[in-house]
Amino acid sequence: MGDSEVVRRGWLFKKNSTGNTWNRRFFMLKDTTLEYYDYEVPEKITIPNPPKASQVIDLRGAQVFTPGKESDVTRANTIALQTVPRTYYFASESALDIYMWKEFLQGSIQAIVSNSGRVDISILKQKETAFASSPTFSTPTPVQRPVLCVDT
């Protein structure tokens, strides 16, 4: 995988392939791969031997989508990544975060299909900034309950 540019990095939950267990993993999306680790990988690696990923997922021929109601995955903020050997499920605590992971994955897959080789990160970052300020992804305001005053 070498010196591929890291397109997106961060924590997600990954559904175990043999059960309904969700494990927190650190992910790095590179040009044609999605790597995950059991620990956070520093942005700048200064050691001679870079950390080894728990798994490297090849994105060639992959599709990313939101699981439908017919899926057995019921966790909120979930996406599915269908690759040649299997389908992976990832979740985030934030709707915005998982939406942007989906966008970045789709961008990487599209770059592979179009043979451009590189994802235009600047467009995706602008989109993320715009969505972050959108009311669709903002945290709901707590409901203000009226205070009842009783004369005694």
Backbone hydrogen bonds, N-H to C=O, Kabsch-Sander energy under -0.5 kcal/mol:
donor,donor_aa,acceptor,acceptor_aa,energy
4,S,1,M,-1.4
7,V,5,E,-0.6
7,V,29,L,-3.6
8,R,29,L,-1.2
10,G,27,F,-2.2
12,L,25,R,-2.4
13,F,91,A,-3.1
14,K,23,N,-3.0
15,K,89,Y,-2.5
16,N,21,T,-3.5
19,G,16,N,-0.7
23,N,14,K,-2.7
23,N,21,T,-0.5
25,R,12,L,-3.1
26,F,37,Y,-2.3
27,F,10,G,-3.3
27,F,25,R,-0.6
28,M,35,E,-2.6
29,L,8,R,-3.4
30,K,28,M,-0.6
30,K,33,T,-3.1
34,L,57,I,-2.1
35,E,28,M,-2.9
36,Y,55,Q,-2.1
37,Y,26,F,-2.5
45,I,43,E,-0.6
46,T,44,K,-0.6
54,S,36,Y,-2.3
55,Q,36,Y,-1.4
57,I,34,L,-3.0
57,I,55,Q,-0.5
58,D,56,V,-0.6
59,L,32,T,-2.7
62,A,59,L,-2.1
63,Q,82,Q,-2.2
65,F,80,A,-2.4
71,S,68,G,-1.6
74,T,72,D,-0.7
79,I,90,F,-2.6
80,A,65,F,-3.5
81,L,88,Y,-2.9
82,Q,63,Q,-3.1
82,Q,80,A,-0.6
83,T,81,L,-0.7
83,T,86,R,-3.0
88,Y,81,L,-2.9
90,F,79,I,-2.6
91,A,13,F,-2.4
92,S,77,N,-1.8
98,I,94,S,-2.0
99,Y,95,A,-2.0
100,M,96,L,-2.5
101,W,97,D,-2.3
102,K,98,I,-2.2
103,E,99,Y,-2.2
104,F,100,M,-2.9
105,L,101,W,-2.7
106,Q,102,K,-2.6
107,G,103,E,-2.4
108,S,104,F,-2.4
109,I,105,L,-2.7
110,Q,106,Q,-2.7
111,A,107,G,-2.1
112,I,108,S,-1.8
113,V,109,I,-2.5
114,S,110,Q,-2.7
115,N,112,I,-0.9
116,S,111,A,-1.3
117,G,111,A,-1.4
121,I,119,V,-1.5
124,L,120,D,-1.3
125,K,121,I,-2.9
126,Q,122,S,-2.1
127,K,123,I,-2.1
128,E,124,L,-2.3
129,T,125,K,-2.3
130,A,126,Q,-2.3
131,F,127,K,-2.6
132,A,128,E,-2.2
133,S,129,T,-1.0
134,S,131,F,-1.3
137,F,134,S,-1.0
138,S,134,S,-0.5
145,R,143,V,-0.6
148,L,146,P,-0.5
149,C,147,V,-0.6
150,V,148,L,-0.5
151,D,149,C,-0.5
